[in-house]
Amino acid sequence: MAIRGEFSSRIGFVLAAAGSAVGLGNIWGFPTKVASNGGAAFVLVYLLLAFVLAYPVLMAELIIGRSTRSNMVDALGKISGSYVGRATGIWGCVTVSLILAFYAIVGGWMLVYFADSAVRLVGLQSASDWLLTSSVTRNVIFCALFMMLTAFIVVGGVKAGIEKWSVRLMPTLVILILALIVYVSMQPGAGEGWSAYLVPDFSRVLDPDLLINAMGQAFFSMSLGVGTMLVYGSYLSKKENLPTIGASVALVDIGVAVIAGMLIIPSMYVALNNGVEIFTPEGALIQGDTLIFKVLPALFDTIGTVGVFVSFTFFALMAIAAVTSSISMLEVPVAFMVESKGLQRGKAVVFMAALIFILSCIIILNFDMLFGFVIALTTEYSQPLLGLVLCIFAGWVWRRDAILTELKEGNENVEHGLFWKIWPWYVRFVCPVIIALMFYRSVF
């Protein structure tokens, strides 16, 4: 059996796990949901639901991972004692691989716009024109570059790859966001954006749509259900206090999402002030890829030469956010190939990266038919159902005394604390009901 890696420090684990959770959705999805759903009222509801729903499921993944010291397939097989657990783990590996297949395409687009900013800085207009003209060739090339970058980090293993680069990239991400917040806040129109983001509309706090939006954002923003946190947890030292370190990961993820909103929403209103349309025909704020690839580049074009530098910085941080998530996604099937199939890490990384890249190419070649379908299949259907199954495993299948034994590894007094008084029954009864409700509302 391959020798398993382990995170060398608490901060290394927290930054790696937070990097997994802090993805593009935190930057292009969360801010517009805030501004469209009651401003700071949404943030307060989101903070509450992050700890009511997401934190207990995060803890289930971390506890299962560290206790079994295994990849997702073997871990769920061990705690269930049946093939059902292994089948669920394989389902998770397939789901996360499909997510990475479309995520790599979007990550490639981030590299495209980053490269465009770089070539415009040195005056290569013809290169810029090629980069900004969407084509199959361009998308395949930059998707390949993104997967190569991801594989380069993952092949280094836990300490020399994932931890080493997470400790470098996550602080860089935060510094870039803060620098851009300072610049954008000094532009005309930013004040309206700050008001839209921070002034609460408490009349919407009990709006069912707001609650479902906040619930979905809290669950999906922490990268739950597909095994990334389970696998990262399996590399965590037995000395660590799991409830505390899980809370640290949740707080960093929430914090980055909130400060990303301080950048995106004021930026949109600066764009509006400069004549750029930021609302859909229905009156909602534009979000998602249209926001990132249309609205914000249009804003950068309106602020002259400095706009190229701002664009360069912005797409650098977007590329970093994409990579910190993609390395955790690739690690899930790689860990399975190394531990269950006996492959050397290098070969497992090359095999899985190549396989996922082929899936990405299939999506690119059939973009209109497959891109939205794969996103819906994985994030709207498979991911919440996997989260539900993980809660059932942690709450109903796994023995309670085994869970307590694992928690005591990092805190001998955990049995007498608030976490142990609430979490076992909470993950058993409350979380499955909330996830099932969220799934029903989003699908039907």
N, C-alpha and C positions, 0 to 999 in steps of 0.2 A: 504493500500500500504506500502511496506517495506521502511524504512528510508534509503535514499541513502547516501553513503559515499562521502567523498571529500578529495582530496589531501591537506595535511596540509601546504605544502610549495612549492614554485616554483621549488627548486632544486629537491624535491621529485618527482614532476611530470616529470621534464625534464629527470631525471635518469630512471624513470619507462618507459616513452615513448621511450627513446633512447634504453633502455634494450629490449623493444619489437622489435625495428628496428634492433638492433645489434644481429643478429643470426649467425648460422653456415655459411650461405652464405657469410657474410662479411669476414669470416676467410678462408674458403676453396674455395670460388669462385672468389671474387674480386681480390686478389693478382695475381692469375695466368692469369686473364683477362688483368690485367695491363701489366704483363711481356710479354704476347703474342700479345699485341695490341699497341705497340709503347711506352711502358714505361710511363714516366711522361706525354707524350702527351695524353694518355688515361685518366690519372688522371685529367688533365686540362679539357678535354671534359666532363668527369664524373661530375666534380664540377659544370660546367656550366649547364649540363642537370639536375643535382640534384635540382637546383633552377629554371630552366626553366620548368621542368615537375613535379618532385616529390613534391617540396614545395607547389605549388598551390593546388595539390590534397590533401596533408596533411592538408592544411588550410581548405579546404572544409569539411574534416572529423571533424576537431576540432570545427569549427563553428557550424556545424549541431549538434554535440554532446552536446556542452555547451548550446546552445540555447534551445534544447528540453529536456535536463536533462533526457535522456531516453536511453534504450538499442537500438541496431541497428534496430530491427523490428518496435518498437514503434516510434523511431525517424523519420525514412523514411515514416512511415504511417502519422505522424503529418504534415510533410512539404509537402507531396503530396496530403493529404486529400483523398486518395483512397487506395484500396486494392493492387494496383500495388506497392506502396511503401512498404507495409508490406511484400508482396511476395518477393520483392528484399531483404529485411532484412532477411527473412527466408533463402533465397538463400545464403546470406553472412554467416549466422550461420552454414549452412550445409557445405559450402566450408571450413570455418575455422576449423570445427570439423574434416573434412577429412584430412586437412593439418596437424593438430595435431596428427591424427592417425598414419601417416607415420613419422612425426617428433619425436614422442615418441619412435619409434623403433630406429631411429638414435641417439636420446638422450640416450637411453638405451645402445647403443654401446659405447658412450662416457663414461658412468659409468663402462662398462666392462673394457675398457682400463685403466681407472683411478684405478679401483680395482686391475687390473693386476699389475700396477706399485707399488701399495701398498703392495701386497702379495710378490712381488719379493724383495722389500726392506727388508722384514723380512725372506726371504729365503724359502718361501712356493712354491717350483717349481711345485708340483702336482696340486695345486690350480691354478697356472698360466697356466698350460697346459690345464686344463678344461675351463678356461675363454677364452683362445684364440682359442678353437675349436668351430667353429660355429655350433649351434644346435637349434632346435625349443625350447627346454627347456630353454636354456640359454637366448635366445632372449625374450621369454615370461616373464621370471623372471625379467630381467633388464628393460624391457619395463614397467612392473608393478611398479618397484621401481621408475622409472622416473615419472610415472603418480602420484604415491603416494606423491613424493616430490613436484610436481607441485600443487596437490590438497591441500597439507599441507599449502602452502603459500596463495593460493587463498581463502581458507576457512576463513582466518583471515580478509578478507574484504580489503577495499582500504587502509586505514591508517595503521592498525596493520598487514596487510599481504603484499599486493603488494608494497606499498611505503616503509615500514620498510625493506623489503628484497632487494628491488631495490637499496636503499641507501647504503646497505652493499655490495651487490654483484657487482655492476657496478664499483666502485672504485677498488675493489679487482681484477676484470677482467683486468683493465687498468694497475695496478701495476704488475700483473703476466706477461702481454705482454711485458711491458718495461723491466722487469728483464730478460726475455728470449732474448729480442733484444740485450741487453748488452752482454750476454753470447755468443750468436750465432755470433755476430759481431767480436768476438775475435778468431773465428775458421778459419782455412785455407779454402779458397774458398768463404768466405762470400763477399769479395770485388766484385767478378763477379756478385753475386746476387744483391748487391746494384746498380751496373751499369745497370743490366737488368731491375731493378725496377724504377730507378730514371732518367736515361739518356733518354731524349725524342727523339722520331723518328717522327718529324713533317710531314714527307712525308705521314704518315698514318692518319693524323688528319681528312681528308675529306673522308676517306674510308667508304663506306656505312656500311660494316660489323662492323667496329669499332663504328660507331655512333649508330647502333642498339644494339650492346653489351652494350655500355655505357648507353643507354636509358633504356634498360631492367634492368641493374644493379641498376640504380638510382631509378627506380620505385619500384622494388621488395625489395630492401634493406631497405626501410622505412616502410615495413609492411603495404602497402596501399591496399585498395580495399576490405578488408575482415572485416572491422568494429573495429579492435583493437584500432585504433587511435580515432575513433568516440566514442567508449565507454570510453576510458581514458579521452577524452575531456569532456564527460558528468560529470566527477568527478572533473573538474577544477573550481577553484574559479572565480566568476564573476569579481573580482578585477584585474585579470591578463590581460595584453595586448596580445591578441592572435597572431598578426603577429610577435611580438618579441619572444614570447615563442615558437612559431612554428619554427622560425629560429634557436633558441637554440637547439631544438631537432634535426633538420636537421644537424647542425654543429657537434654535438656530434656523431651522426651516421656516418657522413662522416669521422670525425677525427679518430674514432675507426677503420673504414675500412682501412684508409691510414696507421695507425701504425701497423695494423695486417699484411699488406703487407710488412712492414719493418722487420717483423719476418719471415713470410712464405717464401718469395723468397730467401733471403740470406740462410735460412735453407736448401732449396732445392739445392742450389749450394754447400753448405757444404757437403750435402749428395752425390752430384755428385763427388766432390773432394775425398770422402771416398769410391767411387766405387759403389754407389747406382744409378740405372737408374732413371732419372727424366723426360725423354721424351717418348712420345708415338712413335710407329713405323712411324707415319706420321710426326714426328718432333716437335709436339706441347708439351708444358709442361703438365705433368699429373696433373689433378685437381680432385676436388670432394672427394668422399669417398676413392678412391684409394690413393690419396695424403695423407689423414689423417690416414688411417688404414694400408697402405703398405709402402709408401715412408718414412714418418717421423719415424715410429717405426723402420724401417731398419736403418735410420740415428742414432737413439738413441742407437741401438745395436752396432754401430761401435765406440762409444765414451766411452766404458767401464762402470765402476761402476757409474760414474757421469751421464751416460745416463739414468739410472733408475730414478734419481732425476729430470732430465730434463723432462722425460716422465711423471712423476707424476705431475709436475707443468703444463705441456702443456695440459694434459687431464683434469686437474682441471679447467683450463680456458675455455676449450671447453665445459665442463659440465655446467659451469656458463652461457656461452653464450646461450646454449640450453635452460636452465631453465628460463632465463629472457625473452626469446621469448615465451616459452610455457605457462607461467602464463597469459600473455596477451591474448593468443589464447583461453585458457579455460575460461577466464573472459567473453568473448563475449556471448557464449550460456548460461553461468551461470547467467549473468545479465538479459537475456531474461526470463529464468525460474523463477527468483526471482520477477521481476517486472510485467511480463505479466501473469504468471501462479500462482503467490502467494506462491511459495515454500520458506521455510526458506533457508538461504544461505548454511548452512551445508548440508542439504538434496539435494539442487540443485547441489552443488559441487560433492557430492558422486555420484549422479545419472549421471551427465554428464561425470565425470571422468571414471566411470564404463562403460558407453556406448561407449566412445571413446576407452577405453582399449579393449573392445570386437571387435571393428572395427580393431584395431591394430593386435589383435590375428588372425582375418580373413586374414589380409594381410600377416602376418608371415606364416600362414599355406598354403597360396597360393602365396608365395613370388615372384616367377619368373613371374607369370601372372599378379599380382595386384600391386606390389610395384611401378614399373615404370609407370604403367597406371594411378594410383591415383595421382602421382606427376605431370604427364603431364596434366591430367584432371583439377587439381586444379590450378597449378601455370602457365601453358601455356595458358589455355583456360578461366577458370572461373575467376581467379583473375584480369586479365586485363579488362575483360568485366565488372566486378563489378566496377572497377575504372572508366571505361567509363560511366556507368550508374550513379555513384555518381556525376561525373562532370555535367551530364545532369540535375540531381536533383538540384544541387547547382546553375548551371548557367541558367537553363530554367524554372524549376518548382517552386522553392522557390522564394518568392517575394524579390526583391532587397532591399526594405525598411526594411524588417524584418532582413536581413543580416546586414545592416548598424546599426540597433538598437542594435543587439547583439555585434558587434564590438565596439560600443561606450561604452559598459559596462566597458571595461578596458582602453579605451582611447577616451576621448570626442572629440579629434581633429582628429580622424582617417580619417574623411571625407575629410580633406584637405591634407592628406599625400599621398605619392607615392603609397602605397599599394592599397588604394581604387581607385586610378586613373587607375591602371593596372589590378588588380586581377579579378574584376567582368567580364569584357569582355574576359580576358585571359582564365579563367576557362570555359567560355561559348563557345568560338570558338577554341582557340589554343590547349588546353589540349585534348579535344575529338579527334581532327584530329591527334595529335601526338600519342595518345594511339591506335587509330584505325590503324595507319600506323605500329606501333610497333607490334601490334597483327597480322596484315596481313603478315609482313615480317617473324615473328617467326613461323607462322603456315603454310604459303604457300611458 
